[in-house]
Amino acid sequence: MRVNESKNDARTIALKIGAVVLVTIMLISLALFLWEIREKKLADSLRRPEKLEDTLSYKGENYVLKDRVETLLVLGLDKFDKGDGGSYNNNKQADFLLLFVFDNAAQTCKAIHINRDSMVEMNVLGVAGDKIGTETKQIALSHTYGNGREVSCRNAANAVSGMLMGVEIDHYVSIVMEAVPIFNDMIGGVTLEVLDDFTGIDDTLVKGETVTLLGNHALYYVRSRAGLDDASNNNRMRRQKQYLETLFDQTRKAAEEDSALYSRIALEMTDYIVSDCSGNKLEALLKKVSAYNFDTVLSIDGKNVKGKDYMEFYPDEHSVKEIVIDCFYNNVEK
């Protein structure tokens, strides 16, 4: 009798422990779910209310806004850690900013390369992640306001939108720099002519020679500027543009030989990115870069000024308008 009572007691204790564990898991899941909803609401609250005008006139020409245009902002972060998203103060700057513009009607793709030193108005966020004001700073710093993840990405997207006359940023993806060699090597490397002398940084990169960038050599090529003869961000952007145009071309060729390439890239990049897109959506956007007629990488003209603490780039208003018109408008006379 006592044996049966002992077994019943043990079973009761086990059931009670199981119930406590189950309730704890449910509470944690609920807390995470509510936190995720809060983060998304904070990110969405940072969207700019201004939008591109439906029609505009420029230099005697009339333009109408295109239909079925989709944008993807790519942010290259200067820190290798992924962060835990638990704070609204982080030190991860967006050293690289590229806005893809997909014209789904014409099936064309362009990209706008944005100078990380561009002086723009951005949201300043408080300790709770809410907007407490605005400041004019380098656009790279827009990502430092927020949790280092979704809120920071949307804050950066907001700054890009303001710089480009209210362009809607439909999607974003941030990538830690550690991912550059991984993507690079998955397409078999990038072959190009070295534009600068990297002596002392990477002695395999000799100016004027044609090399295939593999591993960290690709990262050094697109990221380095200190120690080079011309350490300006403009010079680094020149190398980045060259690398990107070659990367797009070689990715396209690699995808023609490997139909599963984009799926593998999307899977491999999971640990290195933050995005408002699902894996399937990111894969679909990658395929558009390959399938659509890729036009060019556009750069905004402007003026570099030595500020008190760092370089400042002031975008030329006419250059901004011409690029926005090129990407988002049709000439009504044509």
N, C-alpha and C positions, 0 to 999 in steps of 0.2 A: 504494500500500500504506500509506504513511504517512498519507494522507488518511483512509483507513478506520480506522486505528488512532486517529487524532485524534478521529474521530466516536465511536468506541467509548468512548474515555476521557471525552469530554464527556457521553455518555449515562450512563456509570457514575457520574460525579460528580453528575449531575442526580438519578439514582436514590438516591444516598447522601443528598443534601440533602433530597430528598422524604421519605426514611425518617426522617431526624432531625426534620423538621418534623412529620411524622405522630405520631411518638413523643412529641414535646413537647406537641402538642395533646392527645393521649390522657392524658398525665400531668397536665396542667392540668385537664382535664375530670374526671379521677378525684379530684384534690385538691378541686375545687369540690364534687363530689358528696359526698365524705366530710365536708367542712366543713358542707354543708347538713344532712346526717344528724346531725352533732354539734349544730348549732344547734337542730334540732327536738327532740333528746333533752334538751337543756338547758331548752328551753321547756316540754316536757311534764313535766320533773321539778319544775317550779314549781307544778303543779296542787295544789290543796288536797285533803288526804285527807278532810276533813270534808264531809259532804253533808247536804242537807235531810232531816229525819226524815220517814218515810212517813206518820205521823199526828201530830197535836198538838192540844192543847186551849188555848183562849184565851178568857177572859171568859165561861166557861160554855158555850162552843160547841166542837164537835169537828170537826176538819178532816182530810181525806185528800189526799195529794199527787196532783196531776193527772198524767195520762198525756200523752205526745206534746207536751210543752212544749219549745221550742227558744229559745235566747238568742243574741243578737249584741251584743257590746260595741263601741260606737263611741267612739274617742278622738280628740279634736281637739288637735293638738300646737301649741305656741306658737312653734315655729321653722319657718322656710320651707325650710331645707335638708333633703334627703332622707337624708343620711348614707350612709356606706359600710359600716356594720356591722362595722368592723374593731376596735372597742374596746368594752370592757364598762363604760365610763364615759362618759355623755353628758349633755348639759344640756337635753334636750328634755322639758319638762314637759307633762303632760296637763291642759291648761286647761279642757277640756270632756269630760265623761264622760256617756254615755247608754246605758242597757241596754235593748235591745228584747227583749220577751218575746212570742213567738209561740205561741199556743194552737192547734196544728194540728188538734185535734179540733173545737173550736168555731169555728175560723177567725176568731179575734180577735187583735188586737195591742195591747199597751200598751207604754209606755216609762217607765223610771225615770231621772229626771234627778238626777245625783249632784253634790253640791257639791264643787268641786275642793279646798276647804279642809278637807274632812272628815278628822279625825284617826283614822287606822286603823293597825293593825299590818301591816307589809309586810316582804318578804324583802330582806335586804341581800346583794348579790352581790360576790364577789371578782373579782380581775383576770382570772381564767380563766372567769368567768361562773357559777361554782358558788355555792350558797347558803352564807354564812358566819355568818348570824345574822338577827335581826329587830329592827326599830325601829318606834316609833310616830311617824308624821309625816303631813303633808298627803298625801292620796291622789294629788294631782297629781305628787308626787315619785316615786311608784312606778315611773314610766316611765323615770326617770333612771338606775335600776339596770338594766344590761343593755347590749345592743349598739345601742340606738336603733331596733331593728327587732323581729324576732319575739320574742326573749328579753325585751325591755322590755315588749312588749305583753302577753305571758303573765304577767309579774310584776305588771302593772297589773290584769289580769284576776283574778289571785290575790287582790289586795288588795280588789277589789270583791266577790269571793266571800266573803271573810272578813267584810266589812262587812254582807253580806246573809245571814248565818246559814248559809253554806255553799252558796249557790246555784251550780249548775254553769254555768260560762261556756262554752258550746259553741263559739262562734266570736268572733273579734275582727277589727276593722279600725281602723287608725290613719290619720288624714288630716291632712296638713299644712294650716295655715290658708290657704295660698295657693289651695287648691282650692275654698274657699267661694264666691268670685265666679263660678267656672267652672260649678259645679253650679247655682248660683242663676240664672245667665243662660241655661242650657240649658232651663230650664222657663219662660223668659220673664219672670223676675224675681218678687219677692214683694211683694205689696201689703198694707200694714198702717198702723195709726195709730202715729205716733212717740210713745214713752212718756217720753223724756227730752230735755232741751235739750243738743244737741251743738255749741253755739256754740264756735268755735275748734278743733273737731275735724273736723266736717263740717257746714258752714253750710247745706247743703241739707236737713238733718234737723232740722226745726222741731217742737218739742213740740206735740202735739195735731193736727198735720196728717196727712192720709193720703197716703202716697207709695208709689211702686213702686221697691223697692230693686234697683239694677242695679250690676254691677261691684263696685268696692271699697266702695261705700256699704253693701252687705250685710255686708261684713267689719267695717267700722267699727261697725255697729249691734250685732252680736253679740259683738264682741271688746272694745270700748272700755270702760274704767271710770275710768282716771286722767283728771282734768280735768272730770268730771261733778259735779253737785251732790251726788249720792249715788254714791260710788265703790266701794261695797261689792260683793262678789261676789254677794250675794243679789239686789241690784238688777239686776245683769247677767244672772243666771239668770232673772229675771222677763222680761227682753227676749228671752233665748234661747228660753224656753218659748213665748212669743208667736210668735216667728219660726218655730220648729219646727212648731207646730200649723198655721200658715198655709202653711208649706213643704209639709207632707204633703198638705194639701188641694189646693194648686195643682199639685203633682207628679202627683197622681191625675188631675186634670182634663187636664193636658198629655198624660199617657199615654193617655187615652181618645182623644185626637185624633192621637196619633203612636204607633203600635204598636211602632215600633223605638226608642222613647225610652230604655228601660232598657238596651238593648244598647249604644247610643251613650254613655250615661252611664258604664257599666262600662268601656268602651274608653277614654273620655276621662280617667277617673280613675286609670288604671293607673300613671302616673308619680308620682302623689301619695299613694299608699296602700301600706300594708303589711298583709297579712292572711293568716290560715291557710286562707282560702277560695280556690277557683279563681274565675276570672272568671265562669263559668257559675253557680257557687253564689251569688256575690254578686248576680248579676242575679236569680236566683230569690228571694233574700231581699228584694231591692228590690221585686219584684213582689208579694210577700206584704204589704208595707206598703200597697200600693195596693189589692190584691184583698181583703184581710181587712178586717173591721170594726175600724177604728182607734178605740180608746176614748179615751185621754187620755195626757198626759204627767204622771206622778206625781213629786212632790218630797218628800223626807224632811224632817220637822221636826227642829229641834235648836237648839243654843245657840251663838252667836258669842262668842268670847272673844279679847281682844287678847293675843296671846302675846308672848314676848320679842322676836321678830324679825318676826312676821307674824300675820295673823288665823288663828284656829283655830276650826273648826266641829265641835261634838260632837253626833253624831246621837242623837236620842231613841230609846231602845230600843223603846218601844211603837210609835212611828211606823214604825220599821224592820219590826217584826213584822207590823203591820197591812198594810203594803205587800207584804211577802213573801207573806202569806196571800192577799191580793187577787189577786196575779199567779200564784201557784203551787199554790194549794190549792182544793179544793171543800168546802163545808159538807156534812157527811154527813147533816144533818137536812133538807136541801132536795132 
